[in-house]
C-alpha cells in the first residue's frame, strides 16, 4: 500500500497550529509539511513494528509517500457488530501499552478512525505522524485522551463500560 501525505490548503492552517513538527517555521509549503509528516510517520512505524505493535509493516519512504504492507480491513468506526467486542477493546489497549512500554511512543490522535479491523478480527493502528514520546511533558494528557476516545466509542457503540483510570493503569503498569 502507498500512503500519500497531502496536507492541502483547507487543513494547512490548522496543521501549522497543531502539529509540533512544524515548529516555529514562518514560511513553509504544504509539500514540505507533507514530507515532514511522511518522514515522521515512517520513523514511527519503523520503531513500532519491531516492538510488536500491530501497525502496517513499513517498507520505504520518499518525499511525501510511504510504502507499507498491504492493508485489508475496515475502520473500527464502520464496524457495527463483533461477537466479542471486549476482546477487540482489550487488543487496542494492549497495543497502546506495547507502543508506550516497548517503543516509548503515544499515538496522540487515537480514535475509532485510526484503528482498522482485519477480516481475521486483528487490529491495526494507523496514522502516526503526530505521535509523541512517552517522556513528553504532557504525555499523560495525550495518553488519557487517546484511551478516552477509544473507551467512549466502545461504550457508545457496544455498551462496554471501562474505567479510564483502570485503562491508564493497564497501559503504564
N, C-alpha and C positions, 0 to 999 in steps of 0.2 A: 504494500500500500504506500502511496505517496501522499504526504500531507503538505499542502502549501500554506504557509502563513501569509496572510494578506490583510494587514491592518489598514483599511482604507479610510477615505475622508470622513465617513459617518462616525466611525469609532476612534478616529485619530486623537481627538482632543481628550476623550476620556482615558485613552491608553497613556497619554503623556502624564495625566494626573495620577493614575492608579498603579502603574507598573514601575517598580523600583529600578528595573534595569535601564530605564530611560534616563534616570538621574536628573541632573540639572542642565542637560543639554538644551540650549536655546533653539537651535535650528537643526531639525532632523527631518529626513524624508520618511514617508511611510514605508518605503522599501528597506531603508536602513533599520527601522524599528522591527519590521517583519523578519529581517535577517537575525537581529538580536534575539527575538522570540524563538526562532527556529534553533539557533545555536544553544540557547538555554534549555529548551525542551529536549533536544538531543543529548545534551550533557546529563540532564536528569534521568533520561531513560537508560543511559549507559551506567549510571550508578544504581538505579532501582532494579533493573533486570537481573544482574548478577546477585543482588541481595535477596532474590526470591520474591520480590513484589510482583503481583500479577499486572504487568504492563505489556504493551506490544514490544517485541524484540527490535531494538534499534539496529539498523543496517548501515545507513550512511546519511550524511547531511551536507548540503551545498546551498549557499545563499539562503533563500527563504523556504527551502524544501527539505523535508525529512523523509527518508525511505525507511519503512518499518515492515515487520512481518505482516502477512495478510490478516485482516481482522474480519471475523464473521460474527454477527450478533446484532442485538438491538439495544438501544439505550434503556437503562433501567426505568426511566420516566415513561417509556412506552409499554412496559410490561404490566399487565393487569392481573395476572394470576400466577402463583407458584404453589406447588403442593406443600412446600416448606419455606415460607418467606423468612423465618427466623434464621435458617441456615445461610441464606443469601446475606442478611444483615450481619451475621457473625463473620462471614467471609470478608465483607467490606471492612469491618472493624479490625479483623486480623491483618489485612493488608495495609491499613493505615498504621497499625502497630509495627509491622515489618519496615515500612518506609521510615517511621520515626526511630526505631531502635537500630536497624541494620544499616540504613543509608543516611540517617540523621537529617531527614527531609520531611517537610509538611507540605501537603498539596496547596493549601491556601485558597482554593476555589472549588472545593469538592462539593458536589451535589449529585442528584439523580441524573443530571445531564452529562456528567463526566464519568459515569460507570456504565460499561457495556456488559450484557449478559450473553454468553455464547450459547449455541444450541445444546451444549452439554451442561448448561447451567453453571459455568465457571464465570467469574467476574474478570473484567479488565478495567483498570483505572486509567483514564486517558487525560490529555490536555494539561501538561505540566509546566508551561513556560513561566508561570507566576509563583512557583514553589519558593519556599523559604527554608533556611537552615533551622535545625532544632535548637540552635543557640542564638537565634534572632531575639532581640529584646522583647518582642511581643508574640513569641512562639505560642504561648498558652492561648491567647486570644484567637489566633488563627486555627489552632487545633480544635478548640471548643466550637468555633464557628463551623468548621468542616463537619464535625460529628453532629452538631445540632441540625445542620441541613439534612444529613442522612437520616437521623433519628426522626425528625419531623416528617420526612417523606414516608418512612415505614409506618409511622403511627397513623398518618392521614390515609394512606392507601391500603394498608393491610391490618390496621388495628393493633400493631405491635408497639407496646409502650416500654421503652428502655430509658433508664435514668441517665442523664448526661454525665453526672459526676462518676457514675459507675463505668460508663463507656470510656471516659478520660482515664480513669484508673487502670482499665484494661490495657489501654494503649501505652501509658507511660510506666506501667508496672507498679 
